[in-house]
């Protein structure tokens, strides 16, 4: 290989990866979508006829080709003045047929051709992620985006979930019939869209009573909707489509703009997206903010602030202060009085120093007190002047005769005197009587 060719290939690879990795580039899971061409303009398109009974409601355009408008029955079509299309009370849209005025016939031929091409494209996809899944019974399953292939028919007896993003694609290759049971439904989760689901069915497709179905049906044969069934998608049949009081609406394709993840200044938080891969290291926090709808993830970090080593508070050395004596014994100007002693001639004590200062030795001399000399006072003879008190006439109180016992007889109670006298009298009588007896 020449050097020029190698360089060209290298440049091409670099350019490819640059553009495929640009932020905001939507990356869809599953195969690429089936291109419907102008067939996507119709919610129901058939080659041999479209019929309806009951209270059907169709949102979107319908059309038949190569047959005429008479193959669309039960709609009560009303031809527009232009003769290019017709309308119907059960149709929110327009009806087209191969026998309408120009340019409708050519447009219908192109639409049917695009429908057939889309069927062939879907049937020819290779490398399925699953083959013969569930032996054709996929009820109750949750299927990721991808290509699925069966060489048999497929039944959906219970709800089926298709889980994926808004840009993800599902293609189902079914070699025989496709049937969803009554009241069962196709559940779209995670943002999955009916416009990105393609059912390529070689046999007949049947939607059970009150079933809810989602996706584009590319049918090689008939597509039959039983009473009350709901189709959120398209019925594109190479034969006929039969309706019975159904609701059919073209799926709306939501244009989803990828949004890149965005970091918040605070660690482990995001302005856009969800925080993942949270790591706390010695110097920083790191995390990722996931993008949404195919957006890229953001790598985030926040540096940890280093905690400064605290400066130790210096220890202040106090200034020594010497003790200081007061003039009054046992007291100090500075310090505390200790070693208090009272001597004969003086008081002594110490005043302690503060913060390492020296103690002060203190003393106060006692003052000597002289022995007092007694003072003699001269005695003068005082003239005694008799004081004469006026004599008042006293009241005479009778009293007992003076016994001569005491000088101050007035102090002896009379009963004592009487008792003493009586005792003396009796004792004298006793003595006299005894003398008589002895004689």
Helices and strands as residue ranges (DSSP letters): H 3-20, G 37-41, E 42-46, E 49-53, E 57-59, E 61-64, G 69-71, E 72-73, E 78-79, E 86-88, E 91-97, H 104-123, E 130-131, G 133-136, E 142-143, E 146-150, E 154-156, E 160-163, E 170-174, E 178-180, E 186-189, G 194-196, E 197-201, E 205-207, E 212-219, E 223-225, E 230-237, E 240-244, E 247-249, E 262-263, E 270-272, E 275-280, E 284-289, E 298-303, E 324-325, E 332-334, E 337-342, E 346-351, E 360-365, G 409-411, H 414-438
